[in-house]
Amino acid sequence: MFKKISLISLISLLLLSCGSAFKPKKVDTRETPIKAEDRAKKNIKEGRGSGLGGLLGVGKGSTNYEFSTSNPMWRASLEILDFLPLTTVDYSGGMIITDWYSDNNSNESIKITVRFLSNEIRTENLKIIVHKKTCLNNNCKVLLVNNTKIGEELLTTIIRKAAILEKDSKKKK
């Protein structure tokens, strides 16, 4: 008896889902706005869409999506460091880390970390950390080197290149 009731219920449910109550209403494309913003407003008025901005405490227009290709500091850093092997490149975390690099099989090698503190092109928004590794007879020492000439030169070169890239992008617009 239970099997028969279950089978009849399942068939009824399947037939109901095909009924006219669930068919979408026909839309006249002449009444649909062309602009995406107008369509979104119309959908919200009709109850077909909603925003989470009020629930999350985020005001209108506060979202700012920026991609790595539109960030001049990011692009400049990658162009300047293109000769180094990169270990980590994380745009969302704002960090570029190179692998150890040595010139002509020397006993010394360097590793550079670039941290982005903001997208503005200013020297205080970019932090460059240089690590130096010295190896003698399979005995290696790694030191954090502060205020190195390499770090200062990288900082000024990246800022200069980013300013040029931003200037060029504004000319194109």
Secondary structure, 3 states (H helix, E strand, C coil): CHHHHHHHHHHHHHHHHCCHHHCCCCCCHHHCCCCHHHHHHHHHHCCCCCCCHHHHCCCCCCCCCCCHHHCHHHHHHHHHCCCCCEEEEECCCCEEEECCECCCCCCEEEEEEEEECCCCCCHHHEEEEEEEEEEECCEEEEEEECCCHHHHHHHHHHHHHHHHHHHHHHHHC
